[in-house]
């Protein structure tokens, strides 16, 4: 499998660059044109540097730093493109219009390569952590984080490149599981095997990770509670409602209602009271106007090429005093349709020096509510408790906004609350796909955007909702392309 094997070389090059400043003997022990794997992995200290590099790979614009979160937004009914100020991205227009093909696949290749580059880093760590020289306490924590991050990345790959569990269950095509740096992988696993590996990685990491400190900034690394939160999300996608609820409740036993932001404190800065895991972005790893915040805000040098649809604006204005509606601001078309959740920390141009939330406490309440609404312990009565706990924090008139629905109407209410609360956090279209909800985009929401009757409304199980495996990977390795492409 040429592309995934070549990533090992890329990983070693990156790792050498990371470690050069840490060890002066690196360049003297090996000729410039030879990469010695031993120099990268022979100590716990160097593997810690490689782990730090892995967090940076995850923050890259080709993964969580732009592509995955922006894709989730623009393929949903809640956001649309406007003409870009800088460097119009035709490949993103392809995604917005649901016109991907195996050879014209939007950002699929960039995301695929970036994810496997990060997995390559993590595999190198896991292959060598037991024999590396150094402190045993640090060794265990590096191993725990590497396992958890690998599970998270494979989950993001699976939900992006494979059909959802609701369509074909475990029989669907899954991901190629490259689990060591020496693996040669040419076959896709099943979704059952893919999810089993994801869950195994995260559960193994729970056996090693230390208890949370909750010190400010600690959630820029994967934590024990963050792992429980990710498992709740993963089981939700797998429609394993009891396990989704169990892991959500594990989180809520540690972080509860008092930690939810309210109408007076709903501000998206770094390390809020709701933070369970977020990716740290600073001057060194920010990608400036190519980063996430700049995609939605045109001020101070931002791209501002994605704005809210009227459908989403109306949804935000249902509750009195909803602080999420206050995130709407002026867009470059002269209306108030820019939804600005991410604010540049240091001011000035770029608008992408801000942390990226991976998972927050509010999502856990919504996971618990959805699990109960679908039959988990407590049923609809408990679902309403979880849902209303969050709603009460998002309005100045709770009695008017309070949820009381049942059956399918309750599930719709939870879906709508997820749309409000988790917008621009990597959910968007994924919620439509995983729940089997068709994507319906109103023509009035998408004027002068290039959408027409052929690409306004998309079936939730259409191949168009997921990325094809990049043609370059298929050609290099002979991997099986996704059915439907």
C-alpha positions, 0 to 999 in steps of 0.5 A, a space after each residue: 500500500 504505497 501511500 500509507 507506507 510512504 507516510 512512514 518516511 514522512 513521519 520520520 522526516 518530521 520527527 527528525 525536524 522536531 527532535 533536532 533542537 532537542 539533541 545535538 548528536 542527531 546530525 552527527 550520528 547519521 549522514 544527512 541523506 539517511 534517516 535512522 529510526 533509532 535516533 527518533 525512538 530510542 528515548 521516552 523524551 524523544 517519543 514525547 516530542 513525537 507525541 507533541 508533533 502528533 497533536 500538531 498534525 491533528 491541528 493542521 488545516 488538512 484535518 481539524 484545523 479546517 477541512 473536517 469542520 468546514 466540510 461538516 458545515 457546508 454540506 449541511 443545510 445550515 451554511 452556504 458559500 459566498 464569493 471568496 476574497 482570497 484564493 477561491 477553493 474550487 475543491 471545496 465548492 465541489 463538496 458544497 455541491 455534492 459533486 465528488 467523484 473518485 478523481 475529483 474528490 474535494 479535500 478527500 486526499 488532503 484529509 486522508 493523507 494528514 490523518 494517516 500521517 498522524 497515525 504513522 506518528 502514533 504507530 511509531 510511538 506505540 511500536 517503541 514506547 516499551 523499549 525506549 529509555 526514560 521515565 516509566 511514568 512518562 512512558 505510560 502516559 505517552 502510550 495512553 495518549 497515543 492510543 486514544 488519539 489513534 482511536 479518535 483519528 480512525 473514528 474521524 476517518 470512518 465517519 468521513 470515508 465509510 457509510 454510516 452504521 445506520 445503513 449497513 451496520 458492521 457489514 459496511 466497508 470500513 478503514 484500512 487498519 494500519 496498527 504498526 509502523 511496519 504494517 503493509 495494509 492493502 485491504 479495507 476492514 469491515 465497519 465492525 472491525 473498524 469500530 472494534 479497533 477504535 473502541 479497543 484503542 480508547 479502552 486500552 488508553 483508559 487503563 493507562 491514563 492518569 486522573 484529570 487535574 482540571 488545571 487551566 490548559 490541561 484539556 489541550 491534551 487528551 484526558 481520562 474524562 475526554 476519553 469517556 466523552 469520545 467513547 460516548 460519541 463513538 457509541 452514539 454513531 454505532 447506535 449502541 444506546 446503552 453504552 453511549 449513555 453509560 460513557 456520557 454518564 461517566 463524564 457527567 459524574 465528573 462535570 455537571 450542570 454547574 460547568 455548563 456555560 449560561 446566557 451570561 458566560 457563553 463565550 468561545 475562548 480557550 479552556 472554558 468550563 465545558 472543555 473536555 478536549 480541545 486542540 491548542 492553536 498558537 502562533 507556531 501552528 496557526 495556518 492563518 487565513 487558511 485556518 478554521 476561524 478565518 473561514 467564517 469571519 471576513 474581518 481583519 484578513 479572514 476569508 469569510 466565505 461561509 455564512 449561515 443560511 436563513 434556515 439556521 438563523 431562524 433556528 438560532 432565534 427560537 429561544 429568547 435571549 439565546 447567546 448562540 444567536 449573538 454569534 451572528 455578525 456582519 458578513 461580506 454581503 452586508 447582512 448579519 449572517 456570519 456565524 463567528 464562533 472562533 475569535 482570533 486570540 491575539 487580534 490582527 489578521 488571520 483569525 485562526 489563532 484560537 483553540 479548536 474544541 474536539 468535544 465539550 460538556 454540552 455535547 455530552 448532555 445531548 448524547 445522553 438525551 439522544 441515547 435515552 430517546 432511542 431506548 437507553 435506560 431512563 427512556 424519554 423521561 430522562 431524555 427530557 431531563 438531559 435536554 432541558 438541563 442544557 436548554 435552561 442554560 441557553 435562554 432567558 425564558 426557560 418556561 417558553 423554551 422547555 422541551 416536552 415532546 415525545 416519540 419522533 418529535 423528541 428526536 427532532 428536538 434533540 437534533 435541532 438542539 445539536 444543530 444550534 449548540 454544536 455548529 462549526 464543531 465538526 458535526 453538521 452534515 454528520 448528524 444527518 448522515 448517521 441518523 439517516 436524515 435526508 439533507 434538504 437545502 432550500 433554494 432560497 437559502 442558496 441563491 447565487 451559489 451554483 446549487 441547482 435542483 440536482 444538488 439541493 436535496 441529497 439522500 442520507 445514504 447516497 454515496 455523495 454524503 461520504 468521501 471516496 477513497 482518493 484515486 491516488 491511494 487506489 492507484 498506488 495500493 489497489 485498495 477497494 474503492 467505496 461502493 457507489 463510486 
